[in-house]
Amino acid sequence: MATQPTVTSNAASADVNSTGLATAASAWIAERTAHFDSSGIRRVFDLAAKLKNPINLSIGQPHFDVPAEVKESMIEAIRAGKNSYSSTQGIAPLRERLLADIRQEYPDADRHLLVTSGTSGALMLAMLAMVDPGDEVIIFDPYFVMYAPLVRLAGGTPVLVDTDAKFQIDVQRFIDALTSKTKLVLLNSPGNPTGVCADEASVREVARICGERHVALISDEIYRHFCFDTPFVSAAQFNPDTIVVDGFSKSHAMTGWRLGFVHGPAPVIETMTKLQQYTFVCAPQPVQWAGLSALDCDVSPYMADYRDKRDRLYAGLKDHYEIVKPDGAFYMYPQLPGGTGQAFVERAIEHELLIIPGNIFSRHDTHFRLSFAASDEQLDRGIEVLQKIA
């Protein structure tokens, strides 16, 4: 009997080809991408996907909607045909208004400005503009999850400096971390994930030391409107070369609109502008017109509401957890009652509560992050769960 030829189905062939291509494609991935790890947060949301009625105290964005007048300005700009590229620097009316406000705040400083595609875009451009391979960048721990990967993306080395027990800057630890390779310091106040505002004395010292040693200083001020107990303090008050990153995402709930800005010394801003031209091109033009309108929007009622939510959450948890009471942003960073952050988060998810383990924001697995940007009903449900599992 003649041997029948082996026939491979198209489907089987496709599977083989697909597997082979996937294996080959893995070799194409750049080494720098290994520094971006979303597995911790992704695991939380994978576990939460099955929840029918989740209590979401994990998300880092305001729970109120974009103010109505800001929405109308966006719609008006779209209908008026303002849908093309703007100049890389940003539309003139928005830049002029922002610069007027900045010059009023810092009348003696020569500050230049760039409108960016979100504050994240500003941070990335700043890293690419200033950090060379081998440069060290000081980051205060706990820190915003994006900082260390962006430093590595630029070829730099993150140097983590622990804060003290109240998440304030330990100035001596900061001084000890400075080396001849230190190029840049990242300061975030009010801070994510702790909600703590850096005290004025520490900010002044960091700013002074950076100035004396010719080290660049970035002040991430995206939560500057969220100061509940003391006035906001910027490093730019004490060091005129401070690069300030700010935006509209948190103060006006415009997280999905991607509008930020950065101001500082001319050489830095000019280099960031050049890089934006070859990356983001510009911030979306209709959103820039909305941002111009947002500058006249009174957000103080929202801030008062968040102060009340802070107090509500703190009152419900302070007898069950070790907590530094946050005086800014909309986060709380309680200490774990024991075990690992991931295990605690999984236990919370069993009770339909979404929170974020602290090792996402720190090299120490000792805390977890709560966001009180939620309804009072959600906060009360969350308090009940956290009291139960403490």
C-alpha positions, 0 to 999 in steps of 0.5 A: 500500500502506498504511503499517504502524504502527511497533510498539515491543516492551515490552522495547525500551520498558522499555530506553528508560524504564530509560535515561531513569530512570537519567539522571534519577536521576543528577541526584538524587545529592547532591554530598556523595557525590562524596567517597566513592570506593571505586574503588581497593579495588573495582578490586583485588577486581574483578581478584581475582574470578577467582582460584582460590586467592587469598592474601588479605593485604588484609582489615582484620579478625582471622582468628580467630573470635569467642570461643565464650563471646561467641557463647553470650552472643549466642545466650542474649540472642536466646533470652531475647527481648532483641531489641527496641530498647535505650535509645539510650545502650546497655543499662545493664549494658554502660554501667556496666561500660564506665564502671567500666573507664574510671573506673579508667583515668582516675580524675580525669576526668568522662567520659560514654559512648555505646554505638554501632553500631560504631566507624564509627558513632561516628566519623560521629556525632562528625563530625556533632556537632562539624564545621560547614561551613568547619571544618578537621580535621587528619588525619595521613597515612597515615590510615584510609580513612574519615576524610577522606570523613566530614569532608567529609560533615559539611561540613568540610575535611580538612587532611592532615599528613604523618608522618615517615619512620617514620610518627611525628607530626611535631609541628612540621608539626602546629603549622604546620597549625593555623589559626583554622579548626581545629576537630578533630584525628583521632589513630589509634594504633596506626594503620591502615594503618601498624601504627605506635604513636605515641610517647608524647612526640608524643601528649602534645604533640598532646594538650597543644596541642589543650587549650591551643588549645581544639581537639577531639581524637578518639583512635581506639583500636580497635587499643589491644589490639594493642600488641606492643612498648610499652604503649598510650598514649592522648591521654586520659591528657594531655588530659581532653577527648579524645573516645575511640572504641573497640569490639569489632570487632578485639579480639574479631573482632566486625567484622560485629556492629557494636558500638563505644563512645565516651567523652568530655566530656558536651556532645559525648557528649550531642549524639552520643546525640541524633544516634544517636537520629535515625540508628542508634537504638541498637546491636543489643541482643543484640550489646550483651549479647555485648559485656558478656561479651566484656569478661571474655574473655582476648584476650592469646593472640590478641595474642601470635599476632599479634606472632609473625605480625608477626615472621614477615612482617617477617623474610621481607620486610625484606631485599627492601623498605623497611619500618618495623617495625609495633609494633601493629595487624595491618598492614605498610606497605612502600615500593613498589620502584618504579612506581605502587601500582596497577601493583604490586597488579596484578602481585601479583594475577597471582601470586594475592596480594591487597594494597591500594595505599597511595594508598587511605590517603594522598595519596602513592602510595609504599607498599602495605598488607599485613594479617598477620591470616592463617594462617601458611600464607597469610603464607608464600605471600605472602612468597614472592610478594613476594620474587619480585616485589620 
